[in-house]
Amino acid sequence: MMANKLDPRRFPDFSERKIVDDHMERLDLHGINRREFLAFASISVIASATAMSAGFPSVALADSSGKMAHLMMTMRMEYTNNAQSGAAGAAEALGLDITSADGQFDSERQLNQFEQQIAAGTQAVMLHAPGGGSIKRIAQLANENKIWLDNTWGTLPWFTPFEAGDYYTMYAVPEEFSAHGAVTEEVCKAVMEKFGGGKLVGVTGVEGNSTDLIRSRGRDAAIAKFPKITLAGERPGKWNREDSLKAMEALISRHSDIVGVIGQNDDVADGCIAALRAAGMKPGSDVFVTGADGTTLGAEMIQSGQLYATSANVPQYMGALLTTRLFDVMNGWKPRAAERMMSWRSVAMTKKNVEPYLARYVNSNGVQPFDYMRMSKVKTPSDWDPQAELFPMDIDLEWGGIDKPSGWDYPAEYTKSRESGEAEAVRKEYADHYKIDFFGPSPMKG
């Protein structure tokens, strides 16, 4: 394709010493002299041209050092701490310096933290936003200051990376509609088998959060398949144990005859279980409880029989995936449109399949759960492996049921990607490269 031809006019004039120094400063290339930089720049151009001529996305060689930050939604969630573990593991393997900051469920606080990262010379930010309150401004600042950004979970529905600019490289979340529907069905089947039907209650996350909304839709669609089961009530648990315990206490006071609880994540489920036990009910026997995410605690609660099921999207994977994407774009790789909004497949986890998860992600004795090098298309351009079922996001599924803003239309890049067959080609390519089983043993285990 003509768009892939190498045009020398687009490259800086590296015969000018000032331009060389400027690029070295902005790229933060410590320990590299001008001669090494010029050699590196020449190799990068050749590598990029070769990759494009072969039909691959652009790849460039680069010094592996760099600064990134993980702006966390909150440190009160075990999920976030598990995700930080994956991010830190990937950063160490790829030679990135990583810092983290607690957003305390506050979008404005995260905006301030992002501005601090600009001042600190950070080159890339992994954002775990509590909602869409600041994402537009953060994306704007990222583009203006040439800071690579990716985001997960909380966002502004119908706002995509395409509307923000190239530096908002990816929005990625697990496909939650079917994932939360699957674990809800597990609880409903258990309720039908033991009680023949009955009442469920729901303890949700942060009200209005995009992930919370899609999980509720998945939950409700699953319950609708069981005419003898009803959702008697719900209250927000704000994604954490303490608020969920209070929410569950309030629901028990109104619905003492419940036989199931649908928690919107594993921290929520933990709080619900504590409230049920305090009320004299036995989780796993009198009441079946489900969570979501597949945290360390979630897996341990399934093993002990207190939690019946969870959707294991593996928090460490989120951290590793977003960190690897930042590393790749920092080092010259260019994603196609279909790679800028992606989802991965969760696994419905019960006592039947919890042991492999515990062995790989919880009781690993220090063995890393992923081959981070093979997650990088820069480090392993030919035999890269997403190490999960990763595929282009369907935004109508992700944000279905949420009103579109007035005058909103699908971004041209998104529409073209789907209509041209690019999205399907990307789906197939990632499926072909997926070799290391998400629920198999760690690839790093000798």
N, C-alpha and C positions, 0 to 999 in steps of 0.2 A: 504494500500500500504506500502511496506517496507520502502520507503523513509520517511514515517511519524513516524517511530518508534523512541522512545526517546533513545539517545545514551549518557550515562553519561560521556563518554570520551570527548565529545565536550564541556562540561561545565568547567568553570574555577575552580581551587582548592581554594574554599573560606575558607579553614582552614588556609590559609596563610594570615596573617594580611596585608602584603604589597599588595597582590592582591586585598583584600577588599578595602583598601584605594585608590588604583589606579582606581578601577571601580567607587567608589563613587565620586572621583574627576572628572573623564571623563564624568560621567552622571550628574554632577552638582547637587548632591542631598543635597541641603541646608536644615538644620534642621532635618536631619535624622542621628541617631547614628549607629554604626556598628551593634549592635544587631538588630535594626529595619531593617537595610539593609539586613542582613542575613535572617530574617524572610520573608521579601519581596521577596528575591531571591528564597527561597524555594517555596513560594506561586506561583510565576511566572512560575517556572518549572512545577509545578503540573497543573496549569491552561493551559499552553501551551500543555502539554501532553494530557490532557483531550480533548482540542479542536481538536487536530490532530486525536485522536482516534475516534472522532465523525465525522471526515471528513471535519471539518471546517479549514480555514486558521489559522495559529498559532496566538494565542492571549496571551498577557502577561499583568499582572497587574503592574502598575508603579506609582510612584509619578507623579502628573500631572504638576509639574512645569517644565519649560524649556525655552530656548531662541531661538527665530526664527527671521528672517529678511525677509522683503518684498523688493526685489530689483525691483523697478518700472521702466518701460520703460521710462516714462516721467510723470511729474506732470501737463503738459499742456493739458492733455486729461481728460475730465470729466469721461470717462470710468475708467481710472486708479484710480481716487479718489473714485468712487463708489465701485470699487473692493477692495480698501483699507478698506472701511467701512465694507464690508463683512468679510475680513480677521481679522480686529480688533475685530468684534463681536464674531467670532468663537474663536479667541485667548483668549479673556476675559472669555468666557464661559468654555473653556477647561483649563484655568489656565496657559496659555503661556504668557511670556513676548515677545512683538513684537516691532521691530523697522522698519523703512522704509528709503529708500534712492532713490533719483531721478537720474535715469540713463541718462536723457537728450538725449535720442535717440542714445546713444553712447555705442557700445558693449565693447570697451576698458575701458571705465569708469566703466561699470558694472563689468568687470573682476577685476579692482582695488578695487571696493567696496566689491566683494566677498572675496578677499584676506584680506581686513580689517575685515570682519566678522570672518575669520579663527583666526586672531589675537585676536579678542574679545571673543573667546570661544563660538561663536554661534553654536547651535546644528542642526539647520535646516534652509534652505533658500527657500523661494518661489520666483521664478524668472519669471519676465514678460519681456522677452528679445525683443529688437527691431528687431533682426534678428539672423542669425546663426554665426555671426562673432566670438563670444567667447564661444559658448556653449560647444564645445569639451573640451576646456581648463578648463572651470568652472566645467564640469562633472568630469574631471580627478582629479582636486583638491578636489572635494567633496568626491570622492572615497578614495583618499590618506589620507584625514584628517577625514574621517568618519563623514561627515556632510550630513544629508539628504537633498535632492534637488528634487524639482519638478518645471516644467516649463510650460508656457502657451504661446500661440500665436506664436511670432517670434521664428524660430528655423532654423536649417540646414536641409533641406529636405533630407530624407533617412538616417539621423543619428538618431538612436533610443536609448532608455535607455538600451537596451540589450547590445549594444556595449560599453557602458560606465561603467557598473558595478552596483552592487546592490543599491548603495546609490543614484543613479539617479532613484528615485522611480516611477516617473510618468511624462509623457507628456500628457497634456489634453487641448483640445479646443472644442468648439461647432462644429457640422458638418456643415460646411459653404457652401458647394456646393449647397445643396438643400435649405438652409436658405436664401442665397442671391438670388438664383434663384426665390424663392417664393415671396420675396418683389419686385423684378424686374417685375415679372408677374403682381403684383398688380398695379404697375405704368403703365405697358403696357395696361392692361385692361381699366384703367381710360383714357388713351390717345386714345384708340380705341373708347371708348364710346363717348368722347367729341369731338375729332378731326378727327376720322376715320383713324388715322395713323400720322406719322411725325418723326421728328428727336429727338433723345436723345443724351446727352453727359454724359461722366463719369468722376468723380473726384475720383481718387484712393488714396491709402495710401502711404506707403514708397515703392519705386520701388524695386522689387526683394524680398520683404517680403513674406514669404510663405503663410500667411493668405491673403494678398492682391492678390496673384496669384490665389488662389482657389476661392476667391470672384469674381474675374474677369471672371473666367471660368463659374461659376454659372450664372452670369449676362449675358454673351454672349449666353449660352445655352438657357436661357429664352427668350432673344430677338429674337433668331432664330425661335421661334414658331410663331412670328408675322411678316409675310412678308411685311406688310405696315409700319413697324417701323424699323428705321436704327439707328445705333450708329455712329454719325457724327464725334466724336472726344473725346479725353480724355487727362487729365493732372493730375500729382500727387498732392495730397493735404497734404501728409505727416501726415495724421491722426489728424490734428489740424485745428482749425477754421481759423487762420490767413493765413496760406499757402493755404488753400482751397478757401478762399475769393479771393486771387490773381489768383489762377488757374481758378476759375469760371469767373472772369473778362476777362481773356484771351480767354476763350472759347466763351463768349458772343460776344466779338469783332469779332470773326470769324463765329459764328453761331447765328445770332440774331433771327432766326426763330425756335429755339428749343421749344419743348413742354414737355420735361421731363429731369430730372437729376437723375442719379444713383450715389449716394454718397456711399463711401465704409465704412463709419461709421457715427455716429450721430454728432460728432464734425465736420466732413467734411461737412455734410448736413447743419449744422448751418452756416458755412462760405459761402456755396453756396447760401443759402437763403438770407443772408445779401447782397451778390453781385447782386442777382436777383432784390431785392427790390431797391437797389441803381440805377439799370438800368431801373426802372419803370415797372418791371414785378411783377405780383402778384403770389407768390407761393401758390399752392392749387387751383388756378383758371386759370391763364395763363400758368403755368408750374407746373407739378407734380414732387415732389422730394421725394426720398427715402434715408434712411440711413441704419445703421446696429448697433446692440448691445443692444438697449433698455436702454439707459442711462436715468437719471432723466430728463435732458433737452430734449432728444428725445421724451419721453412720453409727456412732456408739449407742445412741438411743434406740436405733433399729436393732442392733445386736442384743441389747438388754430387753427388748420386747416392749418398750414403752411407746416408741414411735412405730406406726404400722408401715408407713411408706414415705418416700421423698423422691423428688425428681432430681437426680444427680447430674447437674450441669458442671460440676467440679470447679469450685472457686479458683483453685490454683491455675486451671486452664485459662480462665478469663485473664488473670494477671499475666500469664505467659504469652497468650495470643496478642494482647494489646501492646505489650513491651516489644515483642518481636516485630510487630508491624511498625512501631516507631523506629526501631533500629534499621529496618529495611529502607524506609523512606528517607531517613537521615543519610543513608548511604547510597542514594541514587535510584533505588527501585521505584517504578511508577505503577500504581495500581490501575487496573481497568475500572470502568464505571461500576461493573457488577461486583467488584471487590471492595467498594467503599461503604457498602451496607451489607453486613453479613450476619448469619445466624449459625448456631451449632446445635446439634441434637442432644438433648438430655436423655438419661436412662432412668426409667422408673425402677427405684431400688426398694426392695423389701428384704426380709430375712433370707430369702432364697438366693440372692446374689450380692449380699453385703460383704462377704468375706474377701473377694478379690479387691473390692474398693478399700477395705481396711488395710489390706496388705500393701497396696500401692500408695495410697494417699494419707494414711494415718500412721500405721506402724511400720514405717519404711526403714527405720534405723539409719536415717540420713541419706538414703538413696534418693536422688532427684526423680520426680515422677515423669518427666519428659526429656526427650533429647532436644534441647533448646536449639542447638545448631541446625538440626534438620527442620525446625519450624521456620527458619530464616531462608528466604529465597536468595538473599545475598550470599550467605555462607554456603548454602547447598543449592545452587540454581537448577541442577538437573534432578536430584533425588530428594527434594524437599518433601516433607510429610506434615500435614496439618494436625495429625494425631487425634483427630476427632472428625465426625461428620460435619464439615463446614460448608456452607452454601449461601448463595445470594439471598438477601432478605426480601420477603414479600411485604411491602409496607401496607398493603390493604389488609393482610392478615394481622400484622403487627399493631396497626392503629385502627382497625375496623371498629365501627360503633362510636368513634370519637369524631365529632364534627370537624370538618375542614375549615380553616380560616376563610373569610370572605375573599373571593377572587383567587384562591389558591388553585394551582394546576400542577400536574405531575412535572417534575424537572425533565427537561428535554433529554439529558444524559441518561436518566433512569429509564424513560420510555424507549429511547433508542436501543439501550442495552437489552431490553426484554424483547422488543420487536425484531431486532436484527439477529437474534439467536445467541448474542454474546453471553447473556445470563445463563442460558442452558449449557453453553460450551464451558463456561466457568464451573458450573455445577459438576459437569462430567469430569473436567480436569481435576478438580479437587477430590472427587470420589476415586479417580484412578490413582491419585497420589497418596490416598489414605491407606496406610499399611499397618501402623502401630495402633493396635486396638485400644480404644478409650478405656475399656474395662478389663484389659489384659494386664499382664505383668509390666512393670516399668521397663522401658527399653535400656535403662542405665544399669539394670541389675545384672551382675556378672553370672 
